[in-house]
């Protein structure tokens, strides 16, 4: 019995998902993607989806094992006539980014994803879809279950916790994998073959603050920045999208000087690898400035919407009266925080001098979260240059040092150095031309792929990354282009038949 029956209490969800992909091809891929949508799989909480994948392997009587980190490896023997082929690894990650708008009720720990078809796209109902990388997982399962395709010996690697720390790839040990050719099924632009990626490192800043009493000569307001697209902090960082934290901070910085605005709460953004889509602040303003402050926010909304009219047509900055809060952030911390957030870089830092239109180094001001005594700021830095990554890391650290923050950096992850002479690249490129009569683009990507970490553990492994078209990844606007899934499937099967000996 498949694990999705755990969620049979919600018959509406099950009914929707059993029919939404009916008639789509390749049938097995869409079947397994529908099954995956039924199983909650937030990063670091992959037990249910892991159990489901292992159950499939056991039903098919395939060799399987789980390493100490939680990565799953399933081995499938070669089909007749292909036993002399080298072992090929197909790899995807089983977790997903869990993003929703603030007005959406959805518990990613328990609720299924509800997919729907809109024209040529598959989307979810007000949440991330999880096609990143659920469609890669579904493709692997479809290959495992198929009896009519040709391939050599296969290893299916399913890694955990890619989205919040690349924990699975970091935890791979030498000897777990036997193959020396890897197809990473985690890219998001059909027709593009990736042979390199940026490395990255995250920064966390903690700022202590004191709670102070509220002056009752003030009026309370809540300010919201909503309607932004957000998106992937690597793939979308050069698209001119708004950052809700930066926009809200810009308003508060000016308003604190003009109208003596004081902050009670400030929260925005969510995940380190997503551009902040929403941000909220509860503030107080002296009664004598209340009307002017409301007019100022309206004017600021008009100006900012005009600035982002092309890239963020849904942007909305609103101001609503509220009850007075029970406490305020102390003024010294408020000033240091607003100054630091204003000065903190966000976006593209340098473009590559070698590759046209390719981002070399960037940083994402991902989130600001307040608890009872601490403000936590999260940023994520990326670069295809180790020196560039170190430079932007220091840039971010220096800003928050001046503000008195306590700064820590995680271990980060390495980039993947492109190999234009890769044998698997040559095979994949020729397969693409044969199938689709056009030349694919061969690129490096300004995002973190697990290939960098896998290559570190398995020196000399020959790797390529590709996938169907996914837009709006890491946001509730995530959508998967239906026709490209068939092309993704056809390309994978063609490559498997032509692995270099």
Buried (B, 14 or more C-beta within 10 A) or exposed (E): EEBBEBBEEBEEBBEBBEEBBEEBEBEBBBBBBBBBBBBBBBBEBBBBBBBBBBBBBEEBEBEBEBBEBBBBBBBBEBBEEBEEBBBBBBBBBBBBBBBBBEEEEBEBEEBBBBBEEEEEBBBBBBBBBBBBBBBBBBBBBBBBBBEEEBBBBBBBBBBBBBBBBBBBBBBBEEEBBEBBBBBBBBBBBBBBBBBBBBBBBBBBBBBEBEBBEBEEEBBBBBBBBBBBBBBBBBBBBBEEBBBBBBBBBBBBBBBBEEBBBBBBBBBBBBBBBBBBBBBBBBBBBBEEBBEEBBEBBEEBBEEBBEBBEEEBEEBEBBBEEBEBBEEBBBBEBBBBBBBBBBBBBBBBBBBBEEBEEBBBBBBBBBBBBBEEEEBBBBBBBBBBBEEBBBBBBEBBBEBBBEBEBEBEBBEBBBBBEBBEEBBBBBBBBBBBEEEBEEEBEBBBBBBBBBBBBBBBBBEEBBBBBBBBBBBBBBBBBBBBBBBBBBBBBBBBBBBBBBBEE
